[in-house]
Amino acid sequence: MALSVHWFLPTAGDGREVAGFGPAGARRRADLDYLALVAGAAEQAGFDAVLTPTGTWCEDAWLTTAALLRETSRLRFLVAFRPGFLSPTLAAQQAATFQRLSEGRLLLNIVTGGSADEQHRFGDWSEHDERYERTAEFLTILKGAWSGKPFDFEGHHYKVKGATISGPLEPVPGIFSGGSSEAGKQVAAEHADVWLMWGEPPDSAREQLADVRAKAAAAGRELRFGIRLHVIARPKASEAWAEADRLLEAMPPELVAKAFRRLSREESVGQQRMLALHGGRREDLVISPNLWAGFGLVRSGAGTALVGSHDEVAERIAEYHALGFDHVILSGQPHLEEAWQVGEGVLPLLGRAGLLAA
């Protein structure tokens, strides 16, 4: 299958350093004018879609992307949201409206949970596996409402009668779902279109992909796969590594230590896998060819970056594609300039190799 390369919309703000925690780390406000510049650059540079995150420090993904529809014409929006905080029937209706207004440019990223503090902030005190059970029911109702016929469902978390949407839904939005725990993988295998993981070295990524693929096969389904990475790409490898060194120098040791203590308490399996790649140490951050774990020293979520020349970064992306990843979601600091670095330097190489989706 052809490769789709996506970019990231920095709705918590942007800057030239790796973001810390909360709004204080941002140097560029996430106002509509700036986000329109990033979205426009991503579209002109040739990216397929932009991932729009969810969380306390982010602007709302649904509202932000809806506001950007008139600023773009081709770019798709991968909208992240937490299913436990929204009625599945309402989500189905919102998605249908978005799809009609955008003429088919919506993708959905299901985020079942974050840190315990984040979940509690939004009133969710469910246990880890219980949240994934709820997500499975949510997606069952979401798809049922999209079916064109009134849909009834009664489960442990939801009970609906006659869930539906008004008007046709074309195309049906693709559903991306992450989660590296057994519960997360199982829900994706049974309900999602794309299982999304944070960037790991190719050997461990291959193992994760094989595990989820087997779960999907056992459920009688075929699943596609995506990987989420930061990127520092330059004409010369030395320039890219110099930028990585600059980013590292801007991370105070006390911030690294604080982040490691905080993130070590999180129950997310994916987060613990990210932490294991660096162990809170500033040394030995190159964990496989052109894969740098420095981002994960001070920020949660995806913590690795592809670093190297345009040719090297294109080669590493091609390697992940050969493993079975059809979607690659990239980001870089700052997102406006880095979208052009990748769009002008890396995407043409992937295109000439015949890898990119039309």
N, C-alpha and C positions, 0 to 999 in steps of 0.2 A: 504494500500500500504506500502511496506517496506520503511525503513528509509535510506536515503543517507546522510552521514556526510562528510563534505568538510572542507578543511583547506584554508589558505590565504597565498598569495605570497607577501612578503613585498618589493615591487619594489620601494618604496621611502626610503629604508634603514630600519635598525632594531636596537634594543637596549633593555636594561633592564628596561627602564622607558616608560611610556605612551608617544607616540609621540606628540610633539607640532606642530607648524605650520612651514611648509617649511623644507628645508633640514637640518637646524641646529639641529633639534632634533634627527637626526640619529647618531648612534655610530658605526654601521656596514654598510659599503657601500653595495649598491645593485648591486654588480658586478656579473658576470655570475657564478663564482666559488661559491659564497655564496648562490645565489638563487638555484643553482643546489643542494647544500647541503639540503636546505629547501624542495625542491621538492622531492629529494630522500628520506628524512625522512618521508614526508607525504605519499609517495607511500609505503614505507616499513612498516609504522605504520598502514596502512589499510584505509586511507582516500580515498574517491572516486575521488575527484577533488580538484583543488585549484582555488579559486577566484583570479583573477589578476586585480588590480584596474586601473582606468584611472584618469588622472588629471595632473596639472602642475608639481607637485613634484614627479610624478611616471615615471619610465621608460615605454616606449610604450608597451602596453600589447600584441599586435600582435607580435612584433619583439621578445620580451622577451620569450614568450611561444614557439614560433617557434624554438628559440635557445635551449630550454630545451627539445625538443622532443627526441633528441638522448641521453639525460641524464636520461630518464625515459622510461618505457615500457608499463605500465598499467594506470598510473595516467591520469585523464582527466583535461583539462584546461577550466575554466569558464572565458572567455575573456570579460572584460568590455570595452565598447567603446560608444562614443556619436554619435548617428545617424545623427545629424545635420551637422557634419563636414566631412562626407564621402558620396560619391555617393552610393545609395542602390544597384545598379548593381555591382559596384566595391566590395562592402561588400559581396555580394552574391558570387562573384568569389573568393575573398580571403578566405571566409569560405569553399568553395568547395575544393580549393587547400589544405588548412589546414587539412580538413577532410581526403583527400586522403593521404597526406604525413604522417599524424598521425595514419592512419588506424582507424579513427572514434572516436578520443578523444577530439573533440571540443564541447563546450557549449558556448552560447552567453549570456552576461549580458548587456541589453540595459539601458544606463544611459542617460535619456532625458535631464537632466540639472544639474548644480551645483549651486554655488553661482553666483550672478550677476557679480561679479568681474571675476570669472572664465569664465563665458560665454563670457563676453566682451573681455577678453584676447585672445580668439580664434575667435573673430570676429562675435559673435552671439549676436544680440540685440533684438531677438524675445521676446515677452511676454511669461509668464509662460504657459498659456493654449495653445497658438499658438505653442509652442515647442511640446506639446503632440499631437496636431493635425498633426504636421509634422512627428512625430514618427509613428503615425498610417499609414500615407501614405508610409513612409519608409518601414515598415514591410510588407505592402501589396505588394510592389514591390519586396522586398527581397524574399518573399515566391513565388511570381509569377515567378521570375527568376529561382528559384529552381525547378519549376514544370516540367521542361523538354521540355517545349514548349515556343517559343518566346512570351513575355508578354508585352502588351501595357497598359499604364496607363496615365491618365491626371487628375491632382488634383490642389489644390491651391499652393502646394509647389514643386511638381515634375511633369515632363512630360517626359515619356520614351516611346520608340517604339522598340519592339523586345528584351527586356531585357531577358538575358539567361546566362547560364554557359556552359562551355565545359565539357563534360563527366558526368558520373553518380554522384549522391550525396547519399552516404549511410554510416551511417544513417544520416537523416536530423538532424542538431544540435538543441538541445532543446533551447528555448528562455526564459530567465529569465528577468523579468522587475519589477522594483520597482515603487515607487511613492505613497504617502499616500494622495495626494489631490484627489478630485473627478475626475479630468481629468486623473490623473495617474492611478487610479483604473480602469477607464473605458477603457483606452487603453489596459491595461493588460488583462482585462476581455474579450476583443474582439480579441486580437492578440497574447498574450503570451502563453507559456506553463506553466510557474511557476510565480506566483506573490511573490515578495520578500519584506519582511519588516524588519526594525531594531527591535531588541529585546525590547519588552514591557512586563509588568506583564501579566500572563496568562489571566486574565479577560478582559483586554483591547485588548490583542491579539486576543482573541476569537471574540470580537465584530468586529474588523477589518477584520478578516477572513470571518465572516458571511456576511459582507457587500460586499466584493469582490466576494464571491461565488454567492450571489444573482445577482450581475451584470452579471457574466458569464452565469448563468442560463437564464437570460433574453435575452442574446445574443445567446442562444442555444448551449452553450459550457460548458465543464467541465474543471476546472483549478486545478492545483496542487499548493502547497504553500511552501514557504521557509522562514526561519528566520535567521537573521544575528546577532551573538553574539560574544563577547570576552569570554575568559574562563581562570580561575585560578583553576586548579584541583591538589590536593595533596593527598597522602595517608591518612592524617588526616586533618579534617576541620580546626583545629587551625593553621596548617601550611599554608593553603590557605589564611585564613584571615590575617595572619601575612604578607603575600606577598601583599595583597591588601592594608594593612596599610603602607607598605614600598612604594608602588607606590604613595599613596596619599601624603605621607610626601615629596616626590620628586616633587610635584606640587606647585610651589611658589604661594602664594595668589594673587600676581599681575598678574601672568599668567592666573589664573582662572578667575579673573575679566576681563582681556583683552579678553579672549576667549568668555566669556559670552556676552560682549558688541558686539563683532564682529558677533557671530553666531545669536544673537537676530535680527540682521538686515537682515538676509537671508529670502527669500520668500519660501523656502522649507517647506512644511507642516510636513514632516517627521522630519526635523531638529528641528522645533518648538516643536514637541511632545517629542523629546529627551531632549530638554532644560527644559521642564515642569516637567520632572522626578526628577530634582535636584534643579532647580531654581537658579543655580549659588552658592549654599551653599555646604560647605564641610561636613556638618552634615547630619544625617538621609539619608545616601546614599543606605541603604538596603531597596529596594522598594517592594520586595516580597521575599519569602523564597529563599535564595541563589542567588538573583539577585541584583547586585551592580551597581549603576549608576556613579561610579567614573571615568570611562574612558571618559564619555561625558563632564567632567569639562574642559578639555583642548583640546579636539579634535573634529572635525566635523564628521558627519556620525554616524555610529553605536556607541552608547555610553554606553552600558550596558554589564556586564560580569556575567557569571555563576561562582560563587565562592563557593568552598566547597570541601569535600572529594570526592574521585573518585565515591563512591556510591551515594552521594548526587547529584553530577553533572549528573550522569547517570539517576537518578530518575527525575531530572528536564527536561532533554532532552526527556525522555519517556513521561512526561506530555505534553510537547509541541507537540510531535508526536500524542498523543491521541487527541489533539485539532484539528489535521488535517494537521500539518506541516510535509511534507515528505522529506524536505531538510533542514539541519541545517548547516550553514556555520560558522565556529569557527576560532578564531585567539587568539594569546597570545604573551606576551613579555618575552623574545625574541622568535621568531617563530620557530627557530630550536629546542631549548630545550623543548618548550611547546608542539610542535607536538608529541614528544615522551611521555611527561607526559600524554597527552590525549590518544595517541595511545596505550600505554601500560597499562594505568590505567582505562580508561573509555570505549573505544571501545570494549574491551573484555566483559565487563558487558552488554553492549547493544547487543552484539552478542549472549551471553548466554541466554538473554531474548527473542531471536528470532526476534529482531526488525530490524536488519541491512539487507540491500539489498545484495544479493549474489554477 
